[in-house]
Amino acid sequence: MFYEKLDFIKIDIEKLREEVRKNVFTLGDQVIQGEEYETPQYHGFGGWSLLSRTGDWKDGFAFFQNEEGTVLEETFYPKGVENYKTLKYFDIGHSMEYKKPTQAYVGEIKSLLEQIESYGLYPRRARITCLKAGCKSLVHTDGAKDEYIARIHIPLWTNEKCVFKCQGEDLYMEAGSAYMVWVNDWHQIRNDSDEDRYHIIMDAYDTKKVTKNFYYAADIKQLEDYAERTRVKINNTVITPEDIALYESVLQPYVTKPKHV
């Protein structure tokens, strides 16, 4: 089973929606993930961060995939290499880094995330996402099958034509409920309706065995330490003009806006 409904998380959907209208939508237009690239799958997906690496609501949406749905591995992620230049160029950090409250971490949103934290679920990289009407992602995986990569989804505005496709099943997540899903398996998100879909999404780690299928048996502190060490290495990495020229030449077929480090 690739998902589990988390009935122990209590959600007041009307209060939550009002908080989003009042204190999230008013921050500004959503960040569109990968908007500098001519990649159709990204033009309809973005949002507002609740927990980010920098503490800003615009942080946390940088990434790139090619049209086949895989990272351009030959250049950016050579096999067996921790490519810190790639992480720095795309401003990508480890999930555990995304824990600083942003301007959107207020009121009912703050209470909900504190509740989730109290269950030992370690919410990270929490954001409110919008999947535009008629849009979909590519079929993709967010990591290796043997990695622990799970997310909590809390739908705010949705409908039955908005689904999470995985393992041959179309999962419709009801507004006001919480679901935990594996994203280390091939999956796709689709909005085949004429209305935008809004979810609260966050990476999560079940450290207290409150779920049936998502227990994180490893030491979460070791994961935090790893994220800190990785950040030091990223920050100390130097990207040369030659690196930038190589990256930009590979990305040129996709670029619609200049990419600067």
Secondary structure as GFF3:
##gff-version 3
##sequence-region A 1 261
A	DSSP	beta_strand	3	5	.	.	.	ID=ss1
A	DSSP	alpha_helix	13	23	.	.	.	ID=ss2
A	DSSP	three_ten_helix	25	27	.	.	.	ID=ss3
A	DSSP	beta_strand	31	32	.	.	.	ID=ss4
A	DSSP	three_ten_helix	40	42	.	.	.	ID=ss5
A	DSSP	beta_strand	45	49	.	.	.	ID=ss6
A	DSSP	beta_strand	51	52	.	.	.	ID=ss7
A	DSSP	alpha_helix	73	76	.	.	.	ID=ss8
A	DSSP	alpha_helix	84	89	.	.	.	ID=ss9
A	DSSP	three_ten_helix	95	97	.	.	.	ID=ss10
A	DSSP	beta_strand	100	101	.	.	.	ID=ss11
A	DSSP	alpha_helix	107	118	.	.	.	ID=ss12
A	DSSP	beta_strand	124	131	.	.	.	ID=ss13
A	DSSP	beta_strand	150	157	.	.	.	ID=ss14
A	DSSP	beta_strand	162	166	.	.	.	ID=ss15
A	DSSP	beta_strand	169	171	.	.	.	ID=ss16
A	DSSP	beta_strand	179	182	.	.	.	ID=ss17
A	DSSP	beta_strand	187	191	.	.	.	ID=ss18
A	DSSP	beta_strand	197	203	.	.	.	ID=ss19
A	DSSP	alpha_helix	220	236	.	.	.	ID=ss20
A	DSSP	alpha_helix	241	251	.	.	.	ID=ss21
###
